Amino acid sequence: MEYYRTYLTEEELPTHYYNLRADMEKKPAPLLNPRTMQPMTAEELEGVFCSELVKQELDNDTRFFEIPEEIRDYYKTFRPSPLVRAYNLEKALGTPAKIYFKFEGNNTSGSHKLNSAAAQAYYARKQGLKGVTTETGAGQWGTALSMACAYFGLDCKVYMVKTSYEQKPFRREVMRTYGAEVTASPSDTTEVGKKILAEFPGTGGSLGCAISEAVEAAVTREGYRYVLGSVLNQVLLHQSVIGLEAHKALEKLGVTPDIIIGCTGGGSNLGGLIAPFMGEKLRGEKDYRIIGAEPASCPSFTRGKYLYDFCDTGKVCPLAKMYTLGNGFMPSPIHAGGLRFHGMSTILSELYDQGLMEAVAYEQTEVFEAAEVFARAEGILPAPESSHAIKATIDEAMKCKESGEEKVILFGLSGTGYFDLVAYQQFNDGTMTDYIPTDEDLAKGLAFVPPQPEE
Amino acid sequence: MEYYRTYLTEEELPTHYYNLRADMEKKPAPLLNPRTMQPMTAEELEGVFCSELVKQELDNDTRFFEIPEEIRDYYKTFRPSPLVRAYNLEKALGTPAKIYFKFEGNNTSGSHKLNSAAAQAYYARKQGLKGVTTETGAGQWGTALSMACAYFGLDCKVYMVKTSYEQKPFRREVMRTYGAEVTASPSDTTEVGKKILAEFPGTGGSLGCAISEAVEAAVTREGYRYVLGSVLNQVLLHQSVIGLEAHKALEKLGVTPDIIIGCTGGGSNLGGLIAPFMGEKLRGEKDYRIIGAEPASCPSFTRGKYLYDFCDTGKVCPLAKMYTLGNGFMPSPIHAGGLRFHGMSTILSELYDQGLMEAVAYEQTEVFEAAEVFARAEGILPAPESSHAIKATIDEAMKCKESGEEKVILFGLSGTGYFDLVAYQQFNDGTMTDYIPTDEDLAKGLAFVPPQPEE
């Protein structure tokens, strides 16, 4: 019998990040400067981001980037993450499918976000910066960044959406324990914050507003840069460690997956998990079905349009070509906070547009039903975000039960739900509701998409 | 360079629990029936506990108990736990000491409690029982038991202290997600609960009261038994997997610890961690300094008396000979809820009395200072309970720094602090207070200790 959990040794850990773009014939569309509608240059991006990260962001050709030893040492404090054979879930479902999951939640940030936070903090420190700024909603990314900054000795300023800051104080306290300065956004510490407070006194804030404050805090301070936890090419590059580890562990077991599944918000989790597998698919060496699972309430892939759009509602960021619901789209208050983004990674968007991956959308009650089945069978309480991938996995496994096929399914369990108990309480009490945007809601969201560049 | 994290393979996992009592020349004192002052018989205990567990409880001679395959399979869903070399903590302290920790927090229950919950749920199921009942304060033990019952298909009724039920709803929701029935105690579902409610309307409950309700719920229901998460000999037996894994991992690394440290509440964590090491010490094969770290607010070892006492304030349980502050002792509301027990494992009490182990007591603010140092260096946010062991470890490591000695320290990181963020918030805000009982407080606690049996 195979192991329940397969761990690579530290010698087997990835030494290089894998850049999926190098194997894409048609590259993801470049970021555009909204003023000139021309591709963003390195110089323009370096005012906001660290130089090394700008290089990684713009490089569509280098296949491998060496992971500096300092980052690899830090990874060893929480990696390798286990590849788990879900024997008990298979048994609970009565499916002939073989289910594996790559579990990224066993670190204090509770998710895969720490993989990129580590790299971004390291490069900021190497550039001699004093600190970094970022925004956070529910707090996963802010927590991950705080941890990495504590390790690399970097100041960390987090703008946290005010409603989360007040109603979800626990991740805020984790960040503070790691030494981060956490400010409720909008705040009077930035010009944009003051302006918003004057215009909307008593507002609970938004992610778009927190981004604007974090960017301002970075560009107006000597020795600071802004960092972002998803969507960007550099983030998918760092997250490739998930897929590289999973690929090697499966290779050791002599197993090839038929289907690979991950949840998609900004795309960093799925993009990281599939990287080496999609590389094989692009090079024609292997074929895999790859499925992104997203919330029906924020269905970027399944109901969005492939257009240039702003990544933030404040429209201070460059334009990205992506599957988008429009920067004017107001996502419903579902509990999978990490999947409430109107757009999508440009890399995944391009792969989806080329038909190289599929997408499915689920309502949150059916996602929590899947989460409960998984938790009781496998022990781990999954994050609402990750539970979208669990739902898709169970659906595919049940198809195998009907057809009798012994397919191998690999899914990404990107995080744990230890800070999502209010959501589980609603589910347990039977008071959870679903949200599906109407066509009118979608039209409203897209109304704010800027004029598209000429082809 | 050694690995950061050492994992045993599944073949290397323990196949037997190790019963430390078999190597003790002077055995721990037996439980007494408070009515007869005679040792509790198997028959008397089987009314409350599962038969197999009663056997384990009373057996002072059998050195090894085979771990049934079903339990070993379940362990594989969250074990082996890693043995971690705390390189970053060593660096942060500038100590020549080599620090290792055995990390038991990487499962959804967040602590080592799941090791014994697994065994207790399995034996209950094997006996053909329908379900088990238990009490829980902050909820670690209740969560662990809910998870194990979901896995083994057993009904689980948890009596949760009412103040925790209302003020700390998150672990309650984890339990409910695993299918447990969680009742705020005191409740009107038991006679003892009704009586207490009539006498003290609006009371927030206590652990002693919850124990009484859980025991009543078990003995008045067909096919139910009561289970307990610490203190008992059987629990220390199950927890020996912690020490057995740590011992084998250190052996593989060729390392022998000089000092072994764990926090002590009821004793299950330290008792489990030290089991094979203490066995070597008892057999004269090796020598180790073994240190229990306890809260200064509830100092059973350092300020208690070695006496027969009730384990519960309700005085429904047998008498145990242990280091006790007296069943009338009112522990202060410190955040390390798992260490707020007036007594101590009879096994550890006997070992301490024989001078085979030491104990230290710490105030909670200094414990949280140690927790913060550890979290920033090693990434993991520790439980307040486990942070007592971190504090003791840092103290010993700093002594090595002064003396230049390269001692090897092994400590037990029994759990994570993800559900203790209110405590961290108080620490971060600088509003945390310390509590040290006066001699008068201690005298009050001991006033309720029953007359001692004749020697």
Interface residues (C-beta under 8 A of the other chain):
Chain A: Y3 Y4 R5 Y7 T9 E10 D73 K76 T77 F78 N88 N106 N107 T108 G110 M147 A150 Y151 P169 F170 E173 V174 R176 T177 Y178 G179 A371 E372 A375 R376 A377 E378 G379 I380 L381 T416 Y418 F419 L421 Y424 Q425 F427 N428
Chain B: Y3 Y4 R5 Y7 T9 E10 D73 K76 T77 F78 N88 N106 N107 T108 G110 M147 A150 Y151 P169 F170 E173 V174 R176 T177 Y178 G179 E372 A375 R376 A377 E378 G379 I380 L381 T416 Y418 F419 L421 Y424 Q425 F427 N428
